[in-house]
Amino acid sequence: MLRKWLSSEQPIGCSLTGRHVRLAQVSGWHTASPAVTSTECALPAEAVDDAERRNAVLPKLIREMLKSADFRGRAVVSALPPEDVWYRSMRLVPMPDHELATAAHWVAAKELGINAETFKTEALRVGAVREADHEKVEVVAVGANLKALGDHAAALTRAGLVPLAIDAAPCAAARLLAGHTGGATGGASSGGNGGSARPGEDGLLVIEINGRGATMVVAGERQVKFLHTAGGGVARVAELLAQRLAVPPRAAQELLSQPAGDGGDALAASAQRVAGHELRDGTSDAWGMFGRELARDVSRSLDHYCELLGGAMPSAAVVIGAAAPDAAFAEAFADLTGIRLRPVSDVLPAAQAAAMRVPAEQLGCWVVAAGLSFYHGKAEAKARAS
């Protein structure tokens, strides 16, 4: 989206998912001794769903985060909050990539009924199909409002960072998770992940669950092969939990946001007059119901990907984003799709997973930030950076 020349040093990746800002910078990733510098900070509650307040508090938060860890340089590649990005699938006549982006932009403007000069898009080519005896190219347009892009870049600049690009989160996830085909792990780690589910030719299904929605991506060879948006997100889980516990949706959202352990869930449950075991059972039921809903949507999309676009059914899936679903979600999802959910630590080579230096169950929250640090711009894209 906003692309400029990159320096030879890996930039800092910055992601905003859920209630947190995360910074990560990778180095020596494909060596025997990879390293990741990272830090996170919670957004104030009033800034989570308010873009103006979020952009107002970001500079100070990020400056404090930069001081707390040993980041090299101030170049940054960021991703907009998920709610500020939209995806639009379309079919176009075959054309070169440089023309495809322009065509997708104007088609999106027409279909959405918005001024083409008020937003920016990138086009992801996901396959070829035949429609009414004519060959078409299936494309996913990734778009964002120019004001949202500009305000976000300005907040990063005020924090002392130098924005190199604002990238799409699915692309960042694909770079990190689907770049290990063929066991590119180095001799030191090749024996430590013998039972891993690293993506091969069939690709890896990546489910990104955020506050208001979910996105499914088939990733392979560090690229997005297919992308589709799905309904729901954490807000849907909260709605199901509210119904299960007979509490207001906002209260259910607060219950879901409490960290597990250390009494956090018990305190939240007490405040809502919900017994601890009822909260645990209700949360498990809500995630299970959401898993079945999401699985049905994902199954339809995968049928389209395999039958019409000639893609291969992924053999494994991971969940990333703002939420870490429980076992009930994984079981329901696998029952309906036939695809087993794996921990992110199973997909990454052992040395890389260890370099992240976060608990295994939290790796999914860091995938986008680390993947953004892998961003490599193209020289020909400089002309489109305005």
RAUR-V542242 format. One record per residue. N is the residue number from 1. PHI is phi in whole degrees, -180 to 180 (999 if undefined). Layout:
# RAUR-V542242
{{N/PHI} {N/PHI}}
This chain:
# RAUR-V542242
{{1/999} {2/-93} {3/-114} {4/-140} {5/-64} {6/-100} {7/-79} {8/-76} {9/-92} {10/-62} {11/-74} {12/-81} {13/-95} {14/-127} {15/-125} {16/-124} {17/-130} {18/63} {19/-105} {20/-129} {21/-105} {22/-127} {23/-117} {24/-146} {25/-137} {26/-99} {27/-152} {28/57} {29/-62} {30/-99} {31/-112} {32/-74} {33/-131} {34/-69} {35/-139} {36/-135} {37/-99} {38/-151} {39/-160} {40/-138} {41/-149} {42/-78} {43/-75} {44/-58} {45/-55} {46/-73} {47/-101} {48/-63} {49/-111} {50/-123} {51/-61} {52/-65} {53/-67} {54/-63} {55/-68} {56/-73} {57/-92} {58/-58} {59/-54} {60/-66} {61/-59} {62/-68} {63/-59} {64/-67} {65/-67} {66/-63} {67/-72} {68/-85} {69/-143} {70/-92} {71/-81} {72/-100} {73/74} {74/-130} {75/-69} {76/-137} {77/-119} {78/-123} {79/-126} {80/-65} {81/-55} {82/-53} {83/-71} {84/-95} {85/-120} {86/-126} {87/-127} {88/-136} {89/-87} {90/-157} {91/-120} {92/-126} {93/-69} {94/-59} {95/-162} {96/-63} {97/-58} {98/-68} {99/-88} {100/-62} {101/-61} {102/-67} {103/-62} {104/-63} {105/-62} {106/-72} {107/-65} {108/-62} {109/-61} {110/-68} {111/-68} {112/-89} {113/70} {114/-124} {115/-66} {116/-65} {117/-90} {118/-104} {119/-144} {120/-127} {121/-133} {122/-125} {123/-112} {124/-106} {125/-81} {126/-112} {127/159} {128/-117} {129/-136} {130/-107} {131/-133} {132/53} {133/67} {134/-122} {135/-78} {136/-128} {137/-107} {138/-86} {139/-132} {140/-112} {141/-87} {142/-104} {143/-129} {144/-155} {145/-65} {146/-60} {147/-65} {148/-63} {149/-64} {150/-65} {151/-64} {152/-67} {153/-62} {154/-65} {155/-64} {156/-65} {157/-64} {158/-65} {159/-81} {160/93} {161/-96} {162/-115} {163/-67} {164/-96} {165/-165} {166/-114} {167/-105} {168/-88} {169/-56} {170/-60} {171/-66} {172/-64} {173/-64} {174/-63} {175/-62} {176/-80} {177/-92} {178/-113} {179/-113} {180/-121} {181/-60} {182/85} {183/72} {184/-76} {185/-116} {186/83} {187/-63} {188/-70} {189/-116} {190/-66} {191/-96} {192/-91} {193/-132} {194/-56} {195/-101} {196/-74} {197/-116} {198/-66} {199/-67} {200/-112} {201/-67} {202/-81} {203/80} {204/-124} {205/-86} {206/-113} {207/-105} {208/-100} {209/-108} {210/-123} {211/-58} {212/-114} {213/-166} {214/-139} {215/-130} {216/-110} {217/-134} {218/-97} {219/-114} {220/-162} {221/54} {222/64} {223/-132} {224/-84} {225/-91} {226/-158} {227/-146} {228/-151} {229/-88} {230/-127} {231/-75} {232/95} {233/101} {234/-60} {235/-61} {236/-70} {237/-61} {238/-64} {239/-63} {240/-68} {241/-67} {242/-61} {243/-65} {244/-68} {245/-99} {246/60} {247/-125} {248/-63} {249/-56} {250/-64} {251/-65} {252/-64} {253/-62} {254/-66} {255/-63} {256/-67} {257/-80} {258/-70} {259/-66} {260/-70} {261/80} {262/56} {263/81} {264/-60} {265/-68} {266/-66} {267/-65} {268/-64} {269/-63} {270/-62} {271/-64} {272/-100} {273/57} {274/-116} {275/-66} {276/-57} {277/-69} {278/-67} {279/-65} {280/-63} {281/-66} {282/-65} {283/-64} {284/-62} {285/-64} {286/-64} {287/-66} {288/-65} {289/-64} {290/-65} {291/-60} {292/-69} {293/-61} {294/-66} {295/-61} {296/-64} {297/-66} {298/-64} {299/-61} {300/-63} {301/-68} {302/-69} {303/-60} {304/-63} {305/-61} {306/-80} {307/-80} {308/-94} {309/-100} {310/74} {311/-80} {312/-97} {313/-64} {314/-61} {315/-98} {316/-150} {317/-140} {318/-132} {319/-112} {320/-129} {321/112} {322/-85} {323/-130} {324/-117} {325/-62} {326/-92} {327/-63} {328/-63} {329/-64} {330/-60} {331/-67} {332/-65} {333/-64} {334/-66} {335/-61} {336/-91} {337/-104} {338/76} {339/-112} {340/-83} {341/-77} {342/-114} {343/-65} {344/-58} {345/-64} {346/-77} {347/-87} {348/-78} {349/-58} {350/-58} {351/-65} {352/-69} {353/-62} {354/-66} {355/-66} {356/-67} {357/56} {358/-134} {359/-56} {360/-54} {361/-72} {362/-103} {363/-59} {364/-60} {365/-71} {366/-104} {367/-59} {368/-67} {369/-60} {370/-68} {371/-65} {372/-63} {373/-68} {374/-89} {375/-59} {376/-128} {377/-76} {378/-110} {379/-58} {380/-70} {381/-81} {382/-62} {383/-67} {384/-103} {385/-82} {386/-74}}
